[in-house]
Amino acid sequence: MGRKKGSLNKTTRAAKDAIAAAAEALGGADRLTAWVQEDPANERVFWGTIYPKLLPLQVSGDPDAPLAIQVIKRVVVRP
């Protein structure tokens, strides 16, 4: 019983809503885009810290069709 898996409690939901409202008041996506374009360091922060938060934490696949992995062995040959 209890809450469904992954559901947010009231405090977490309220905090996320407040952060979203503040982001929108500060200019939303247009302001974020402008900030990223202001400085190459901002773009690194965006791609390295902000954007990955949208990616899934776990990658899962189909057990009946697993991903194929190819291992390439490199050997250094000295003449």
Distance bins in CASP14 RR format, pairs under 12 A and 6 or more apart:
PFRMAT RR
TARGET T0000
AUTHOR 0000-0000-0000
RMODE 2
METHOD distances of the structure
MODEL  1
2 9 0 0 0 0 0 1 0 0 0 0 0
3 9 1 0 0 1 0 0 0 0 0 0 0
3 10 0 0 0 0 0 1 0 0 0 0 0
3 12 0 0 0 0 0 1 0 0 0 0 0
3 13 0 0 0 0 0 1 0 0 0 0 0
6 12 0 0 0 0 0 1 0 0 0 0 0
6 13 0 0 0 0 0 1 0 0 0 0 0
7 13 0 0 0 0 1 0 0 0 0 0 0
8 14 0 0 0 0 1 0 0 0 0 0 0
8 15 0 0 0 0 1 0 0 0 0 0 0
8 16 1 0 0 1 0 0 0 0 0 0 0
8 17 0 0 0 0 0 1 0 0 0 0 0
9 15 0 0 0 0 1 0 0 0 0 0 0
9 16 0 0 0 0 0 1 0 0 0 0 0
10 16 0 0 0 0 0 1 0 0 0 0 0
10 17 0 0 0 0 0 1 0 0 0 0 0
11 17 0 0 0 0 0 1 0 0 0 0 0
11 18 0 0 0 0 0 1 0 0 0 0 0
12 18 0 0 0 0 0 1 0 0 0 0 0
12 19 0 0 0 0 0 1 0 0 0 0 0
13 19 0 0 0 0 0 1 0 0 0 0 0
13 20 0 0 0 0 0 1 0 0 0 0 0
14 20 0 0 0 0 0 1 0 0 0 0 0
14 21 0 0 0 0 0 1 0 0 0 0 0
15 21 0 0 0 0 0 1 0 0 0 0 0
15 22 0 0 0 0 0 1 0 0 0 0 0
16 22 0 0 0 0 0 1 0 0 0 0 0
16 23 0 0 0 0 0 1 0 0 0 0 0
17 23 0 0 0 0 0 1 0 0 0 0 0
17 24 0 0 0 0 0 1 0 0 0 0 0
18 24 0 0 0 0 0 1 0 0 0 0 0
18 25 0 0 0 0 0 1 0 0 0 0 0
19 25 0 0 0 0 0 1 0 0 0 0 0
19 26 0 0 0 0 0 1 0 0 0 0 0
19 28 0 0 0 0 0 1 0 0 0 0 0
20 26 0 0 0 0 0 1 0 0 0 0 0
20 27 0 0 0 0 0 1 0 0 0 0 0
20 28 0 0 0 0 1 0 0 0 0 0 0
20 29 0 0 0 0 0 1 0 0 0 0 0
21 27 0 0 0 0 0 1 0 0 0 0 0
21 28 0 0 0 0 0 1 0 0 0 0 0
22 28 0 0 0 0 1 0 0 0 0 0 0
22 31 0 0 0 0 0 1 0 0 0 0 0
23 29 0 0 0 0 1 0 0 0 0 0 0
23 30 0 0 0 0 0 1 0 0 0 0 0
23 31 0 0 0 0 1 0 0 0 0 0 0
23 32 1 0 0 1 0 0 0 0 0 0 0
23 35 0 0 0 0 0 1 0 0 0 0 0
23 50 0 0 0 0 0 1 0 0 0 0 0
24 30 0 0 0 0 0 1 0 0 0 0 0
24 31 0 0 0 0 1 0 0 0 0 0 0
24 32 0 0 0 0 0 1 0 0 0 0 0
25 31 0 0 0 0 1 0 0 0 0 0 0
26 32 0 0 0 0 1 0 0 0 0 0 0
26 34 0 0 0 0 0 1 0 0 0 0 0
26 35 0 0 0 0 1 0 0 0 0 0 0
27 33 0 0 0 0 1 0 0 0 0 0 0
27 34 0 0 0 0 1 0 0 0 0 0 0
27 35 0 0 0 0 1 0 0 0 0 0 0
28 34 0 0 0 0 1 0 0 0 0 0 0
28 35 0 0 0 0 0 1 0 0 0 0 0
29 35 0 0 0 0 0 1 0 0 0 0 0
29 36 0 0 0 0 0 1 0 0 0 0 0
29 46 0 0 0 0 0 1 0 0 0 0 0
29 50 0 0 0 0 0 1 0 0 0 0 0
30 36 0 0 0 0 0 1 0 0 0 0 0
30 37 0 0 0 0 0 1 0 0 0 0 0
31 37 0 0 0 0 0 1 0 0 0 0 0
31 38 0 0 0 0 0 1 0 0 0 0 0
31 42 0 0 0 0 0 1 0 0 0 0 0
32 38 0 0 0 0 0 1 0 0 0 0 0
32 42 0 0 0 0 1 0 0 0 0 0 0
32 43 0 0 0 0 0 1 0 0 0 0 0
32 45 0 0 0 0 0 1 0 0 0 0 0
32 46 1 0 0 1 0 0 0 0 0 0 0
32 50 0 0 0 0 1 0 0 0 0 0 0
32 51 0 0 0 0 0 1 0 0 0 0 0
33 42 0 0 0 0 0 1 0 0 0 0 0
33 43 0 0 0 0 0 1 0 0 0 0 0
33 46 0 0 0 0 1 0 0 0 0 0 0
33 50 0 0 0 0 0 1 0 0 0 0 0
34 42 0 0 0 0 1 0 0 0 0 0 0
34 43 0 0 0 0 0 1 0 0 0 0 0
34 46 0 0 0 0 0 1 0 0 0 0 0
35 41 0 0 0 0 0 1 0 0 0 0 0
35 42 1 0 1 0 0 0 0 0 0 0 0
35 43 0 0 0 0 1 0 0 0 0 0 0
35 45 0 0 0 0 1 0 0 0 0 0 0
35 46 0 0 0 0 1 0 0 0 0 0 0
35 50 0 0 0 0 0 1 0 0 0 0 0
36 42 1 0 1 0 0 0 0 0 0 0 0
36 43 1 0 1 0 0 0 0 0 0 0 0
36 44 0 0 0 0 1 0 0 0 0 0 0
36 45 0 0 0 0 1 0 0 0 0 0 0
36 46 1 0 1 0 0 0 0 0 0 0 0
36 47 0 0 0 0 1 0 0 0 0 0 0
36 48 0 0 0 0 0 1 0 0 0 0 0
36 49 0 0 0 0 0 1 0 0 0 0 0
36 50 0 0 0 0 1 0 0 0 0 0 0
36 51 0 0 0 0 1 0 0 0 0 0 0
37 43 1 0 0 1 0 0 0 0 0 0 0
37 46 0 0 0 0 1 0 0 0 0 0 0
38 45 0 0 0 0 0 1 0 0 0 0 0
38 46 0 0 0 0 0 1 0 0 0 0 0
39 45 0 0 0 0 1 0 0 0 0 0 0
39 46 0 0 0 0 0 1 0 0 0 0 0
40 46 0 0 0 0 0 1 0 0 0 0 0
40 47 0 0 0 0 0 1 0 0 0 0 0
41 47 0 0 0 0 0 1 0 0 0 0 0
41 48 0 0 0 0 0 1 0 0 0 0 0
41 49 0 0 0 0 0 1 0 0 0 0 0
42 48 0 0 0 0 0 1 0 0 0 0 0
42 49 0 0 0 0 0 1 0 0 0 0 0
42 50 0 0 0 0 1 0 0 0 0 0 0
43 49 0 0 0 0 0 1 0 0 0 0 0
43 50 0 0 0 0 0 1 0 0 0 0 0
43 51 0 0 0 0 0 1 0 0 0 0 0
44 50 0 0 0 0 0 1 0 0 0 0 0
44 51 0 0 0 0 0 1 0 0 0 0 0
45 51 0 0 0 0 1 0 0 0 0 0 0
45 52 0 0 0 0 0 1 0 0 0 0 0
45 53 0 0 0 0 0 1 0 0 0 0 0
46 52 0 0 0 0 1 0 0 0 0 0 0
46 53 0 0 0 0 0 1 0 0 0 0 0
46 54 0 0 0 0 0 1 0 0 0 0 0
47 53 0 0 0 0 0 1 0 0 0 0 0
47 54 0 0 0 0 0 1 0 0 0 0 0
47 55 0 0 0 0 0 1 0 0 0 0 0
48 54 0 0 0 0 0 1 0 0 0 0 0
48 55 0 0 0 0 0 1 0 0 0 0 0
49 55 0 0 0 0 0 1 0 0 0 0 0
59 67 0 0 0 0 1 0 0 0 0 0 0
60 66 0 0 0 0 0 1 0 0 0 0 0
60 67 0 0 0 0 0 1 0 0 0 0 0
61 67 1 0 0 1 0 0 0 0 0 0 0
END
